[in-house]
Amino acid sequence: MYLSGVGEGASRYWDDERLAGQGIALEIYPSTDTIGESTRHAFAAAENRLVRVTERHDG
């Protein structure tokens, strides 16, 4: 799961160790001063993952 626009405090709280302890796979993209920037980064990462998974499945 990809989560974008997350505030700094929440981003620090949900570090990799805490997420792993909960059994959660989550990519966090902190908010920036530019509206929509973190969402674009999260979307690009999701597309990149989809391409890799599709290539592995088809290939």
Buried (B, 14 or more C-beta within 10 A) or exposed (E): EBBBBBEEEEBEEBEEEEBEEEEEEEBBBBBBEEEEBBBEBBBEBEEEEEEEEEEEEEE
